[in-house]
Amino acid sequence: MKHLNLLAPISQLVKPIRRQSISRVNALLINVPRVRIAKGKNKYLLMVIHMHGLTRFGRTIVRGSDSMDHEEIFEETKEEMDEIGVCTKCLGGGFIKNKEDKNLIKIYGCCKTFGEAPHGRTKDILLSWTKYQHFNIILPKKNLNAYQE
């Protein structure tokens, strides 16, 4: 029983260190911009970034480019995240038509390499971003005839 009482002060020292590391993780992830897309037609990826071993603390980001393939977008983002010690996982991709002059964004399609991104989640992230809050964001309509015989 004496030994357990000796270990109690050690657990009090470990808790603040753990809290500091979690707040450091949150600071790293929060400093990464959630959206980075260009004007015009973009190929885009929806990705989750997190610290290795701390998957409870993740952040979903949208990255797009009018001049790169989906694989190049992923590799560029992965290299950028590796530099700050953050892991990257791709959830899927598609296309975004960004018509900033008309406040209109259309999200559609599928990425051959990573599969189709959940476009509804992409829309939610874009709407949470200050720049795109007042945009009309259009998603593809589901093909209901495919389920009817």
Sequence and secondary structure as in RCSB ss.txt:
>XXXX:A:sequence
MKHLNLLAPISQLVKPIRRQSISRVNALLINVPRVRIAKGKNKYLLMVIHMHGLTRFGRTIVRGSDSMDHEEIFE
ETKEEMDEIGVCTKCLGGGFIKNKEDKNLIKIYGCCKTFGEAPHGRTKDILLSWTKYQHFNIILPKKNLNAYQE
>XXXX:A:secstr
 HHHHHHHHHHHHHHHHHHHHHHHHHHHHHTS SEE  SEEEEEEEEEEEETTEEEEEEEEEEEESSS HHHHHH
HHHHHHHHTT EEEEEEEEEEEEEGGGTEEEEE  BTTTBB  HHHHHHHHHHSGGGTT EEE     GGGG  
